[in-house]
Structure formats: C-alpha cells, structure tokens
Amino acid sequence: MINTLNLLMGDFMVKFAKGRFKFTVIKTMKLTNQNKENKEAQTFAFNSSEKGDLFKNFGFKKSEQDSGSSESQIALFTYRIKHLTAHLNVKKKDHAAKLGLLKLVGRRKRLLAYLKKVDLSRYRDIITNLGLRK
C-alpha cells in the first residue's frame, strides 16, 4: 500500500505519493480574500465642475471662479474632511489619512477664526450653510 500526502500549494491541492517523484493535481481551489468582495473602488475624484458648483454655492462672490475666498476654501476643506472621515470609518489603521485629516481640520479652524475676526456676519453665514456648529 502506498501512503499519500495532500498539500495545499498556492491555488492547487497537490497529492504526493510516498517514494515517487511525480505529483498529481487533485483539484484547483479558488482562494479569495473575503474583504475584496465587499470593497468598492472608491476614488476621490473631484473635478472642476463640482468645485465650481461648490464655489458658486458657498463662495463670497457666488461665482465658479471664486476659489480664493475664505468661504470657498472652508467649503472645500469641509467636503474633503467629510470624505476623509468616511474613508477612515472603513480603514481605521490608515494613519497617513488620519494625519491629513487633522491638518485639514487645523487649516479650516484657522480660516474660520480669521473669518470670525474679519467679518462676523460672513462667519455666521458659512457656519449655518455648512452646518458646522450645533
């Protein structure tokens, strides 16, 4: 009687016979990662038309080219913060994204402090429009 040994090598189940050099493939197995099926390809694509809409809705001049006003920058940072927060809810160990999120929050905080110091009515408008404070 010949003793056999079954081994899992990569994607193949291999059968080795004792005392022989040849092997036979018993069956091909599909090894998949369970998480790959649940993941969706999420990319942060923010094209110029979406930015223009954001600047038009929240900007000081209410135009698509108003990318430099404090309100426009705060709205853009808020959008990116929401995206990074959603990303970090899925990937909790992404420390680089967490650092980027903290930097964005700091920038937005400084812009809000500047806007509060310069023009309080614009500050209150952007806070209520974006829903930042409760």
N, C-alpha and C positions, 0 to 999 in steps of 0.2 A: 504494500500500500504506500502511495506517495503522499507525503504531507504537503499541503499548500498553505501559502501565506497571502492574505489580501492586504494591500496597502493602498492608501489614498495618496496619489501623487498629482498635485495640481488639480486639473479638472477630470482626471481619469482614475478609475478604480482598476488597479493592476493586480493580476494574480501571478505569483511566483511559485514555481514548483521546486521542491527540495531536490538538490542535486542536478538541476538543469540551469542552463544559462539563458534560455529564452523565456519570454513572458508573454502573456496574452492580456489584452484589454477586455475586461468584463463588461463595463458599461461606461458611458460618458456621463458625467454628472455636471449639472449646471450649478455652479456656486455663485450666488449673488449676494450682494450686501442688501439687507433689508431696508436700510435708510435711503438707498438710491431710488427706490420706487416712490418713496414719499416726498422726495425733494423735487422742487420745481426749479427750473432755471430762472432765477431772479437776477436781473441785472439792473443797475441804477442808470437807466438811460433817461436823461433829462435834456430833451432837445430845445432848440432856441425858441420854437413856437410856444412850448409850455412855459419857458422862462418869461417870454413876452407876456403871456396871459397873467402870470404871477405878478410881474411888474405893473401891468395895467390895472390889476385889481387892488394891489396894496401899495403901489408907489406913490410918492408925493405929487408928481406931475401927472399921474394917471395916463402914462404913455408906455408903449412897449420898449422904448429906448431908455427908460429911466432905470438904469441898473445901478446907479451910484448913490441914490438917496438912502438915508438910514432906514426908512420903511421898507424899501425894496430888499436891502441886504438882510434885514431882520426876517422878512418873509421867506427869503431864500434859505437862510440858516434854519428857520423853523421847519421847512419842508425837508431839508437834509437831516435834521435831528430826528424827525418822525421816521424817516426811512431807516436811519441807523438804529433807532430804538427797536423797530420791528425786526431788523436783522439780528440784533443782539438777543432778542427773545428766542430766536431759533438757535443761534450759535452762541452759547453762553461763555465759551472759552476763547473767543476772538478778542484778544487783548489789544491788538492794533486798532480795531474798530472802536473799542471802548475808549482808547486814548484819543482818537479822532473825535469821538462824540463829546468827550469832556472839553476838548479845545473849542469845538463849535459852540458849546453851551457858554463857555467863557467869553468868546467873541460876541455872541448875542447879548450876553449880560452887560458887557461894556458898551455896546451900541445902545441898548435900552437906557443905561444910566446917562449916556451922552444926550440922547433924545429927551429924557426927562429934565435934564438940566437946561437944555436949549429951548424947548417948546413943549410945555406940559400938555397942551391940547392934542398935539400930534401924537405924543406918547400914549395918552388915554385912548385915542382912536385906534392905534395899531394894536394895543393890548386887547381891546374889545373885539376888533375884527379877527384877530388870530386866536383869541380865546386862551391867552397865556396865563392870566391871573384869575383866581376864583374869588 
